[in-house]
């Protein structure tokens, strides 16, 4: 749970940059390639992450409406990326303008439970981390280059002339 707006904004910037890094490695050709009937496509995962940027904050009272709720998934990576970046920036601005360190302790109804606003922001961050991790597995299965996020990827180690740890 975040106890300060500053802590959230710092981590939000890092994690949105990481998500944009993953989105930047996607291709239109593989966006809707199915790797298994029970696994979402890269396009569906990327759009789910993006739609959550209006869904969760609207539930928490940060945004007035869930504007992406009924918007179908775009068919191009650039359109998904554009929507993601736009709404990620809007969240940062809204938190900075509307919430304070003190209001992060206030409770809001989220999915039938009472969550502190600071916890709702934590879930928003970890939600996209979780789905980014799923995306990297699908990317590997589709032979896409996976960028390093919290450390070098296999491809980055190779570019440095080194072998990645097994």
LOLUM-180998 format. One record per residue (C-alpha): residue in three letters; residue number from 0; x, y, z. Coordinates in Angstrom, 3 decimals, m for minus. Example, Ala and Ser with C-alpha at 12.3 -4.5 7.8 and 13.67 -1.06 7.14 Angstrom:
<rs>
<r 'ala'; 0; <12.300; m4.500; 7.800>>
<r 'ser'; 1; <13.670; m1.060; 7.140>>
</rs>
This chain:
<rs>
<r 'unk'; 0; <0.000; 0.000; 0.000>>
<r 'unk'; 1; <1.238; 3.480; m0.778>>
<r 'unk'; 2; <1.321; 5.938; 2.097>>
<r 'unk'; 3; <2.502; 8.913; 0.050>>
<r 'unk'; 4; <1.461; 10.281; m3.322>>
<r 'unk'; 5; <5.125; 10.842; m4.142>>
<r 'unk'; 6; <5.952; 7.157; m3.631>>
<r 'unk'; 7; <3.127; 6.151; m5.950>>
<r 'unk'; 8; <4.092; 8.656; m8.644>>
<r 'unk'; 9; <7.727; 7.536; m8.592>>
<r 'unk'; 10; <6.845; 3.870; m8.951>>
<r 'unk'; 11; <4.034; 4.574; m11.431>>
<r 'unk'; 12; <6.499; 6.302; m13.763>>
<r 'unk'; 13; <8.905; 3.348; m13.596>>
<r 'unk'; 14; <6.201; 0.741; m14.111>>
<r 'unk'; 15; <4.428; 2.569; m16.940>>
<r 'unk'; 16; <7.799; 2.933; m18.687>>
<r 'unk'; 17; <8.300; m0.816; m18.230>>
<r 'unk'; 18; <4.875; m1.564; m19.689>>
<r 'unk'; 19; <5.584; 0.695; m22.655>>
<r 'unk'; 20; <8.878; m1.162; m23.150>>
<r 'unk'; 21; <6.984; m4.472; m23.401>>
<r 'unk'; 22; <4.330; m2.959; m25.681>>
<r 'unk'; 23; <7.138; m1.596; m27.881>>
<r 'unk'; 24; <8.370; m5.135; m28.533>>
<r 'unk'; 25; <4.997; m6.343; m29.838>>
<r 'unk'; 26; <4.161; m6.669; m33.520>>
<r 'unk'; 27; <0.866; m6.279; m35.339>>
<r 'unk'; 28; <1.447; m9.699; m36.909>>
<r 'unk'; 29; <1.584; m11.497; m33.553>>
<r 'unk'; 30; <m0.916; m9.367; m31.636>>
<r 'unk'; 31; <m3.735; m11.905; m31.944>>
<r 'unk'; 32; <m1.760; m15.125; m32.433>>
<r 'unk'; 33; <m3.116; m17.806; m30.123>>
<r 'unk'; 34; <m0.509; m19.965; m28.399>>
<r 'unk'; 35; <m3.062; m22.066; m26.498>>
<r 'unk'; 36; <m6.865; m22.028; m26.160>>
<r 'unk'; 37; <m6.584; m21.123; m22.453>>
<r 'unk'; 38; <m4.008; m18.336; m22.871>>
<r 'unk'; 39; <m4.925; m14.784; m23.815>>
<r 'unk'; 40; <m3.315; m13.301; m26.900>>
<r 'unk'; 41; <m0.785; m10.500; m26.595>>
<r 'unk'; 42; <m3.392; m8.079; m27.923>>
<r 'unk'; 43; <m5.948; m9.157; m25.341>>
<r 'unk'; 44; <m3.409; m8.935; m22.506>>
<r 'unk'; 45; <m2.182; m5.496; m23.595>>
<r 'unk'; 46; <m5.733; m4.228; m23.954>>
<r 'unk'; 47; <m6.731; m5.683; m20.572>>
<r 'unk'; 48; <m3.858; m3.807; m18.923>>
<r 'unk'; 49; <m4.946; m0.648; m20.743>>
<r 'unk'; 50; <m8.649; m0.975; m19.922>>
<r 'unk'; 51; <m7.818; m1.422; m16.258>>
<r 'unk'; 52; <m6.362; 2.104; m16.294>>
<r 'unk'; 53; <m9.883; 3.490; m16.427>>
<r 'unk'; 54; <m11.772; 0.653; m14.726>>
<r 'unk'; 55; <m9.962; 0.531; m11.358>>
<r 'unk'; 56; <m9.510; 4.297; m10.926>>
<r 'unk'; 57; <m13.195; 4.862; m11.762>>
<r 'unk'; 58; <m14.215; 2.328; m9.095>>
<r 'unk'; 59; <m11.900; 4.056; m6.605>>
<r 'unk'; 60; <m13.415; 7.480; m7.355>>
<r 'unk'; 61; <m10.274; 8.869; m8.964>>
<r 'unk'; 62; <m11.839; 9.088; m12.443>>
<r 'unk'; 63; <m15.443; 10.062; m13.110>>
<r 'unk'; 64; <m16.066; 7.234; m15.589>>
<r 'unk'; 65; <m14.647; 3.989; m16.963>>
<r 'unk'; 66; <m14.209; 5.369; m20.472>>
<r 'unk'; 67; <m12.583; 2.243; m21.950>>
<r 'unk'; 68; <m15.093; m0.271; m20.577>>
<r 'unk'; 69; <m16.880; m0.977; m23.865>>
<r 'unk'; 70; <m14.118; 0.007; m26.283>>
<r 'unk'; 71; <m13.047; m2.960; m28.434>>
<r 'unk'; 72; <m9.391; m3.905; m28.606>>
<r 'unk'; 73; <m7.570; m1.985; m31.320>>
<r 'unk'; 74; <m5.974; m4.080; m34.045>>
<r 'unk'; 75; <m2.634; m2.264; m34.062>>
<r 'unk'; 76; <0.030; m2.109; m31.378>>
<r 'unk'; 77; <0.435; 1.639; m31.873>>
<r 'unk'; 78; <m3.224; 2.291; m31.025>>
<r 'unk'; 79; <m3.063; 0.198; m27.854>>
<r 'unk'; 80; <0.182; 1.885; m26.850>>
<r 'unk'; 81; <m1.267; 5.342; m27.471>>
<r 'unk'; 82; <m4.303; 4.616; m25.286>>
<r 'unk'; 83; <m2.144; 3.085; m22.567>>
<r 'unk'; 84; <0.227; 6.088; m22.440>>
<r 'unk'; 85; <m2.646; 8.592; m22.474>>
<r 'unk'; 86; <m4.488; 6.925; m19.598>>
<r 'unk'; 87; <m1.341; 6.198; m17.567>>
<r 'unk'; 88; <m0.492; 9.918; m17.719>>
<r 'unk'; 89; <m4.077; 10.787; m16.758>>
<r 'unk'; 90; <m3.853; 8.600; m13.655>>
<r 'unk'; 91; <m0.650; 10.283; m12.522>>
<r 'unk'; 92; <m2.184; 13.717; m13.037>>
<r 'unk'; 93; <m5.417; 12.782; m11.267>>
<r 'unk'; 94; <m3.627; 11.324; m8.243>>
<r 'unk'; 95; <m1.425; 14.395; m8.000>>
<r 'unk'; 96; <m4.401; 16.786; m8.235>>
<r 'unk'; 97; <m7.084; 14.936; m6.289>>
<r 'unk'; 98; <m5.461; 12.765; m3.634>>
<r 'unk'; 99; <m3.126; 13.598; m0.772>>
<r 'unk'; 100; <m1.006; 11.499; 1.548>>
<r 'unk'; 101; <m3.874; 11.650; 4.057>>
<r 'unk'; 102; <m6.586; 10.615; 1.574>>
<r 'unk'; 103; <m4.598; 7.504; 0.595>>
<r 'unk'; 104; <m5.814; 6.066; 3.917>>
<r 'unk'; 105; <m9.503; 6.624; 3.057>>
<r 'unk'; 106; <m11.565; 3.533; 2.309>>
<r 'unk'; 107; <m13.372; 2.975; m0.989>>
<r 'unk'; 108; <m15.588; 0.111; m2.133>>
<r 'unk'; 109; <m13.647; m2.088; m4.546>>
<r 'unk'; 110; <m15.053; m5.373; m5.838>>
<r 'unk'; 111; <m17.289; m5.918; m2.814>>
<r 'unk'; 112; <m14.558; m5.048; m0.308>>
<r 'unk'; 113; <m13.292; m1.932; 1.425>>
<r 'unk'; 114; <m9.807; m0.918; 0.279>>
<r 'unk'; 115; <m7.668; 2.040; 1.274>>
<r 'unk'; 116; <m7.048; 4.272; m1.732>>
<r 'unk'; 117; <m3.311; 3.650; m1.327>>
<r 'unk'; 118; <m3.975; m0.094; m1.554>>
<r 'unk'; 119; <m6.100; 0.383; m4.689>>
<r 'unk'; 120; <m3.120; 2.133; m6.297>>
<r 'unk'; 121; <m0.827; m0.737; m5.234>>
<r 'unk'; 122; <m3.179; m3.263; m6.846>>
<r 'unk'; 123; <m3.277; m1.171; m10.026>>
<r 'unk'; 124; <0.529; m1.328; m10.238>>
<r 'unk'; 125; <0.861; m5.023; m9.398>>
<r 'unk'; 126; <m1.970; m5.902; m11.783>>
<r 'unk'; 127; <m0.030; m4.603; m14.764>>
<r 'unk'; 128; <3.186; m6.246; m13.534>>
<r 'unk'; 129; <1.352; m9.579; m13.339>>
<r 'unk'; 130; <m0.027; m9.328; m16.865>>
<r 'unk'; 131; <3.280; m8.051; m18.294>>
<r 'unk'; 132; <4.882; m11.226; m16.973>>
<r 'unk'; 133; <2.255; m13.279; m18.781>>
<r 'unk'; 134; <2.990; m11.306; m21.924>>
<r 'unk'; 135; <6.705; m12.124; m21.810>>
<r 'unk'; 136; <5.947; m15.850; m21.818>>
<r 'unk'; 137; <3.629; m15.474; m24.821>>
<r 'unk'; 138; <6.250; m13.299; m26.526>>
<r 'unk'; 139; <8.858; m16.051; m26.110>>
<r 'unk'; 140; <6.438; m18.617; m27.544>>
<r 'unk'; 141; <5.919; m16.352; m30.563>>
<r 'unk'; 142; <9.674; m15.780; m31.031>>
<r 'unk'; 143; <9.533; m12.095; m30.148>>
<r 'unk'; 144; <12.463; m10.389; m28.462>>
<r 'unk'; 145; <11.713; m9.809; m24.787>>
<r 'unk'; 146; <13.160; m6.584; m23.378>>
<r 'unk'; 147; <14.745; m6.647; m19.948>>
<r 'unk'; 148; <12.656; m5.017; m17.255>>
<r 'unk'; 149; <14.176; m5.692; m13.814>>
<r 'unk'; 150; <17.403; m6.958; m15.304>>
<r 'unk'; 151; <18.812; m7.963; m18.666>>
<r 'unk'; 152; <16.857; m10.334; m20.878>>
<r 'unk'; 153; <18.419; m13.320; m22.625>>
<r 'unk'; 154; <18.757; m11.243; m25.799>>
<r 'unk'; 155; <20.421; m8.361; m23.947>>
<r 'unk'; 156; <22.961; m10.709; m22.347>>
<r 'unk'; 157; <23.718; m12.120; m25.828>>
<r 'unk'; 158; <24.151; m8.602; m27.257>>
<r 'unk'; 159; <26.811; m8.025; m24.571>>
<r 'unk'; 160; <28.568; m11.247; m25.635>>
<r 'unk'; 161; <27.554; m13.020; m22.437>>
<r 'unk'; 162; <25.423; m16.041; m21.684>>
<r 'unk'; 163; <22.270; m15.579; m19.636>>
<r 'unk'; 164; <21.945; m17.605; m16.457>>
<r 'unk'; 165; <20.060; m20.858; m16.949>>
</rs>
